[in-house]
């Protein structure tokens, strides 16, 4: 009797009746979790599929370099390519100008997807020359099936085409000189009210991007408890809506206790760190150090509809710019040790302490 039941435990939800999503940029995950892409193929793989729908993603900034902007740009561009509504808030006077820096999805020369899903490897694709016959709005689509790719590779040197920036699906808000957080809270609540949670029917997915939430330019930067309350309210609203929010913040501007509370508030917690231009110790320890622009640390991964902790093979990854265009993440690899170049390693092979090279002297 028990074997015939769909629900196997009291901790799992029955999604057998839920229909598969028909909107682009959304895919099924384990335990009924739905994922949207982060805009970085490697990050989607690391997180087990992408950003969980209804989750709060927080990125800790580095004061030395704006590497968090790379993650934010790709996240925003991926949503616009999938025609997903976007709410962007920043401490800039005119946040809409930031949209001109968003990268454009790359079109491979061979017509193949730059990042294909394993299930699509056997599918044939139409050559890239024929994409023009499908219209400009088909960029980022699977040419054969007429569907969007879940995650695109974005060319950081090429700006996003204007066709993705037009329309009423982009809402920009400036938090510069804001005396309180009432306006930002109301904007988020109004935006999220468009995407009520309904597991059996997802018509649209929204994205929220908040840059440098506790920046000193904001009038509320010293109201740490009010900012924490907004994050708690935002997380609650996300749970009941089909949306994902990415919030970046500089932890050095917060007190130690507030920074810890913010980190616990996040469903997915990432941190970025810049690399010094000339660090000889790291250069000798890590392979490909000269190609790295920074480090990404995954401190927490969202656990939706499950109590099983997610254990990653690695938590620290190098940030590289492939061909100075595409953002890639790689595991840190220790550089091979060359016995001829390492003095201490070479002399330690002799048990008698002799400095001669060759056979061991016992």
C-alpha positions, -999 to 999 in steps of 0.1 A, spaced: 0 0 0 27 25 10 48 17 -21 20 29 -44 18 64 -28 35 92 -47 44 111 -15 72 91 3 76 112 34 60 140 53 88 164 43 82 161 5 56 178 -16 35 161 -43 42 178 -76 30 150 -98 1 171 -110 22 201 -118 27 208 -155 61 214 -170 70 251 -174 63 265 -209 80 299 -203 117 303 -213 145 304 -187 129 280 -162 136 244 -155 127 217 -130 150 207 -102 149 180 -74 121 181 -48 99 202 -70 124 231 -70 123 254 -100 155 271 -112 162 303 -132 197 309 -147 223 331 -131 235 341 -165 268 322 -159 268 286 -171 295 275 -147 277 290 -117 245 272 -127 264 239 -126 280 247 -92 247 256 -76 230 225 -90 209 242 -116 209 279 -110 191 302 -86 161 286 -69 128 302 -77 116 322 -47 150 326 -31 171 355 -19 206 355 -33 232 378 -16 266 387 -29 293 401 -6 312 428 -24 350 434 -23 361 470 -16 391 465 -39 373 457 -72 338 457 -85 337 420 -94 301 418 -80 291 438 -110 300 410 -133 276 387 -116 249 413 -115 252 422 -152 249 386 -163 220 380 -140 201 410 -154 210 403 -190 198 367 -188 164 378 -175 160 404 -203 169 378 -229 142 355 -215 118 385 -216 114 383 -178 104 415 -160 132 432 -141 134 456 -111 168 472 -107 177 495 -77 211 511 -72 226 542 -54 232 559 -88 213 591 -97 200 575 -129 200 537 -126 187 533 -162 221 543 -175 235 511 -161 214 491 -185 237 503 -213 266 482 -198 247 449 -198 264 423 -220 249 407 -251 245 369 -256 272 355 -278 264 338 -311 288 309 -318 303 308 -353 296 271 -357 259 276 -349 261 253 -319 250 263 -284 278 277 -263 264 259 -233 241 230 -241 221 209 -217 231 172 -217 197 162 -229 201 184 -260 235 171 -271 220 147 -297 197 173 -312 205 189 -346 208 226 -349 204 250 -378 236 268 -389 240 303 -375 236 319 -409 200 309 -410 192 326 -377 185 359 -395 155 344 -411 139 339 -377 140 376 -369 161 396 -344 138 387 -315 149 351 -318 184 357 -305 192 333 -277 167 308 -290 173 272 -299 170 275 -336 155 241 -342 130 240 -314 122 277 -313 130 278 -276 153 299 -255 185 284 -241 183 281 -203 217 299 -200 236 320 -225 273 329 -227 274 367 -226 300 387 -244 312 414 -220 325 435 -248 293 437 -267 264 457 -252 229 442 -251 208 451 -281 182 478 -276 153 456 -285 158 439 -251 158 472 -232 126 486 -247 91 481 -233 75 484 -199 91 453 -183 121 471 -168 116 492 -136 145 512 -123 147 528 -88 173 551 -73 181 546 -36 205 576 -36 199 600 -7 168 579 4 160 588 40 143 555 46 134 522 30 96 527 26 98 536 -10 121 506 -19 99 482 1 68 494 -17 85 491 -51 95 455 -44 60 446 -31 43 461 -61 67 443 -85 64 409 -68 26 412 -67 27 405 -104 40 370 -99 19 352 -73 30 317 -65 10 289 -82 29 256 -86 6 242 -112 7 273 -135 37 296 -138 29 323 -164 59 346 -158 90 350 -136 104 382 -122 139 393 -113 151 418 -87 186 432 -87 197 455 -58 232 469 -61 253 480 -30 223 479 -7 241 496 23 262 521 2 272 552 22 255 574 -5 221 562 9 206 582 36 195 550 55 230 535 55 232 538 93 198 522 99 211 486 101 180 472 118 157 488 92 178 473 64 177 439 80 139 442 84 136 450 46 156 419 38 135 398 60 103 412 44 118 407 9 126 371 16 91 365 29 76 381 -3 98 360 -25 87 328 -9 51 335 -21 60 347 -56 77 334 -87 107 356 -86 144 357 -76 162 386 -60 200 393 -60 213 418 -35 249 429 -33 263 446 -3 298 456 11 301 438 44 329 461 55 304 490 59 283 470 84 290 460 120 302 425 126 269 414 141 248 430 113 270 414 86 265 380 102 227 385 104 226 395 67 246 364 57 222 341 77 192 358 59 204 348 25 193 315 8 223 315 -15 254 334 -3 283 343 -26 313 364 -20 338 378 -45 374 389 -39 399 407 -60 434 393 -66 465 415 -62 483 423 -93 516 406 -82 513 380 -56 543 357 -60 531 332 -34 497 326 -52 514 326 -86 536 297 -75 507 278 -59 479 281 -84 478 271 -121 468 298 -145 471 326 -119 480 351 -146 445 346 -162 425 351 -130 407 383 -122 393 373 -89 379 346 -66 343 335 -60 334 317 -28 301 298 -24 293 301 12 257 288 12 234 271 -14 196 274 -12 177 244 2 142 246 -11 117 218 -2 144 197 14 162 193 47 192 175 31 223 198 31 240 204 -2 277 195 -1 298 209 -29 330 194 -42 346 228 -39 336 262 -25 362 285 -39 366 291 -77 387 313 -99 370 340 -120 385 342 -155 377 361 -186 379 336 -215 392 355 -246 387 386 -225 350 383 -233 333 354 -215 330 350 -177 340 315 -166 345 299 -132 371 272 -126 382 251 -96 415 261 -81 443 238 -91 476 236 -74 506 242 -97 529 213 -103 561 213 -82 593 214 -103 621 198 -83 648 215 -104 634 249 -96 626 244 -59 657 245 -38 642 233 -6 623 205 -23 653 194 -43 677 193 -14 653 174 9 655 143 -13 689 135 1 687 118 35 723 127 43 718 163 36 743 162 6 738 190 -20 747 167 -49 720 157 -73 715 122 -87 710 90 -68 699 91 -32 727 88 -6 717 67 24 
